[in-house]
């Protein structure tokens, strides 16, 4: 399986991470760094998705990206995060940072938040993360791409049992990498 324009996905992660870190260190103002990061990420990831449109599972990623974009644009360029979801996921100490919008990409979910159900409201305790419904679509799409790749690897036709075992092994590897944060 060929993943076209994979550099776009890597560059998107580096851009968003760099602007978020620069904002945290006081180098950038969150009012413009967050929206700029999102626009650049959307352009880069959109290009990568376009170049890989032959992978059907990436349509779930596109759906998740659109949901996240909708809530981010509705909230001034920041993804709203539920404090309750963070606590349930085992994450503490982010309340002050989110209240002051010192994070370039996130803000605290409150009564003024638009489309709050699309924010980071789903606690994922095993991963110590709070996710949005869009993130879940993205994770499902990535799992689908892993499954598609596992089924196409080797170039020979597999029995249903071999195919299922291969997909399960690849998905377990992905979950392990997520859990270990590699």
C-alpha positions as CSV (number, residue, x, y, z in Angstrom):
1,X,0.0,0.0,0.0
2,X,1.4,3.3,-1.0
3,X,0.7,6.4,1.2
4,X,1.0,9.4,-1.1
5,X,2.1,12.8,0.2
6,X,2.8,11.4,3.7
7,X,5.1,14.4,4.2
8,X,2.0,16.6,4.4
9,X,0.7,14.7,7.5
10,X,4.1,14.9,9.2
11,X,4.5,18.6,8.4
12,X,0.9,19.2,9.7
13,X,1.8,17.7,13.1
14,X,5.1,19.6,13.3
15,X,3.4,22.9,12.5
16,X,0.6,22.5,15.0
17,X,3.0,21.2,17.7
18,X,5.5,24.0,17.0
19,X,2.9,26.8,17.2
20,X,1.4,25.2,20.4
21,X,4.8,24.9,22.1
22,X,5.7,28.5,21.0
23,X,2.5,29.8,22.5
24,X,3.1,27.9,25.7
25,X,6.6,29.4,25.9
26,X,5.2,32.9,25.3
27,X,6.7,33.3,21.8
28,X,3.3,33.6,20.0
29,X,0.0,35.1,21.0
30,X,-2.7,32.4,21.2
31,X,-5.3,34.6,19.5
32,X,-3.6,34.2,16.2
33,X,-1.3,31.2,16.7
34,X,-4.3,28.8,17.3
35,X,-6.3,29.8,14.2
36,X,-3.1,29.9,12.0
37,X,-2.1,26.4,13.2
38,X,-5.6,25.1,12.3
39,X,-5.6,26.7,8.9
40,X,-2.2,25.3,8.0
41,X,-3.0,21.8,9.4
42,X,-6.3,21.8,7.4
43,X,-4.5,22.7,4.2
44,X,-1.7,20.1,4.7
45,X,-4.0,17.3,5.9
46,X,-6.5,18.1,3.3
47,X,-3.8,17.8,0.6
48,X,-2.7,14.5,2.1
49,X,-6.3,13.2,2.2
50,X,-6.8,14.3,-1.4
51,X,-3.6,12.5,-2.6
52,X,-4.7,9.3,-0.8
53,X,-8.4,9.3,-1.8
54,X,-8.0,5.7,-3.0
55,X,-8.0,4.6,0.6
56,X,-11.6,4.4,1.5
57,X,-11.0,4.5,5.3
58,X,-9.6,8.0,4.9
59,X,-13.2,9.3,4.3
60,X,-13.8,8.7,8.0
61,X,-10.7,10.8,8.7
62,X,-12.2,13.5,6.4
63,X,-15.5,13.4,8.3
64,X,-13.7,13.7,11.7
65,X,-11.6,16.6,10.3
66,X,-14.7,18.4,9.2
67,X,-16.4,18.0,12.6
68,X,-13.3,19.3,14.4
69,X,-13.0,22.2,11.9
70,X,-16.6,23.1,12.5
71,X,-16.3,23.3,16.3
72,X,-12.9,25.0,16.1
73,X,-14.1,27.7,13.7
74,X,-17.3,28.2,15.8
75,X,-15.1,28.9,18.8
76,X,-12.6,31.4,17.5
77,X,-10.0,29.0,16.4
78,X,-9.8,26.9,19.6
79,X,-11.0,23.4,20.4
80,X,-13.1,23.5,23.5
81,X,-12.1,21.0,26.2
82,X,-14.3,19.7,29.0
83,X,-12.6,19.9,32.4
84,X,-14.8,17.0,33.5
85,X,-13.6,14.9,30.6
86,X,-10.0,15.7,31.5
87,X,-10.5,14.7,35.1
88,X,-12.2,11.4,34.1
89,X,-9.3,10.7,31.8
90,X,-6.8,11.2,34.7
91,X,-5.5,14.5,33.5
92,X,-5.1,17.3,36.1
93,X,-3.6,20.8,36.2
94,X,-4.8,22.2,32.9
95,X,-7.7,24.4,34.2
96,X,-5.7,27.6,34.5
97,X,-3.9,27.2,31.2
98,X,-7.3,26.6,29.4
99,X,-9.1,29.5,31.2
100,X,-6.5,32.0,30.1
101,X,-6.3,30.6,26.6
102,X,-2.6,30.3,26.9
103,X,-2.8,27.1,24.8
104,X,-2.8,27.9,21.1
105,X,-5.2,25.2,20.2
106,X,-7.5,24.6,23.2
107,X,-9.8,26.5,25.4
108,X,-12.0,25.6,28.4
109,X,-15.5,24.5,27.5
110,X,-18.0,26.8,29.3
111,X,-21.5,28.2,28.9
112,X,-20.4,30.4,26.0
113,X,-19.0,27.5,24.0
114,X,-20.7,26.9,20.6
115,X,-21.3,23.3,19.6
116,X,-20.0,22.0,22.9
117,X,-20.9,18.4,22.0
118,X,-18.3,18.5,19.3
119,X,-15.5,19.5,21.6
120,X,-13.1,17.3,23.5
121,X,-15.8,15.8,25.8
122,X,-15.0,12.1,25.6
123,X,-12.6,10.9,28.3
124,X,-10.2,8.1,27.2
125,X,-8.7,7.0,30.5
126,X,-6.4,4.2,29.1
127,X,-4.8,6.8,26.8
128,X,-5.0,9.7,29.4
129,X,-6.7,11.9,26.8
130,X,-9.9,13.7,26.2
131,X,-11.2,13.3,22.6
132,X,-13.9,14.9,20.4
133,X,-16.4,13.0,18.3
134,X,-14.3,14.1,15.3
135,X,-11.2,12.6,16.9
136,X,-13.0,9.3,17.2
137,X,-13.9,9.4,13.5
138,X,-10.3,10.2,12.8
139,X,-9.1,7.2,14.9
140,X,-11.6,4.9,13.3
141,X,-10.3,6.1,9.8
142,X,-6.7,5.5,10.8
143,X,-7.6,2.0,12.1
144,X,-9.3,1.4,8.8
145,X,-6.2,2.4,6.9
146,X,-4.2,0.1,9.1
147,X,-6.6,-2.7,8.3
148,X,-6.5,-1.9,4.6
149,X,-2.7,-2.0,4.7
150,X,-2.6,-5.2,6.6
151,X,-4.9,-6.9,4.1
152,X,-2.9,-5.6,1.1
153,X,0.5,-6.4,2.6
154,X,2.4,-9.2,0.9
155,X,0.4,-9.0,-2.3
156,X,-1.1,-12.5,-1.9
157,X,-4.6,-13.5,-1.2
158,X,-5.1,-14.5,2.4
159,X,-7.7,-16.8,3.9
160,X,-10.4,-15.0,6.0
161,X,-8.7,-16.3,9.2
162,X,-5.3,-15.1,8.2
163,X,-6.7,-11.7,7.1
164,X,-8.5,-11.3,10.4
165,X,-5.4,-12.2,12.4
166,X,-3.2,-9.9,10.4
167,X,-5.7,-7.0,10.9
168,X,-6.0,-7.7,14.6
169,X,-2.2,-7.8,15.0
170,X,-1.8,-4.5,13.2
171,X,-4.6,-2.8,15.2
172,X,-3.0,-4.1,18.5
173,X,0.3,-2.7,17.4
174,X,-1.3,0.7,16.8
175,X,-3.1,0.7,20.2
176,X,0.1,-0.3,21.9
177,X,2.0,2.6,20.3
178,X,-0.8,5.0,21.3
179,X,-0.8,3.7,24.9
180,X,3.0,4.0,25.1
181,X,2.8,7.4,23.3
182,X,5.5,6.6,20.9
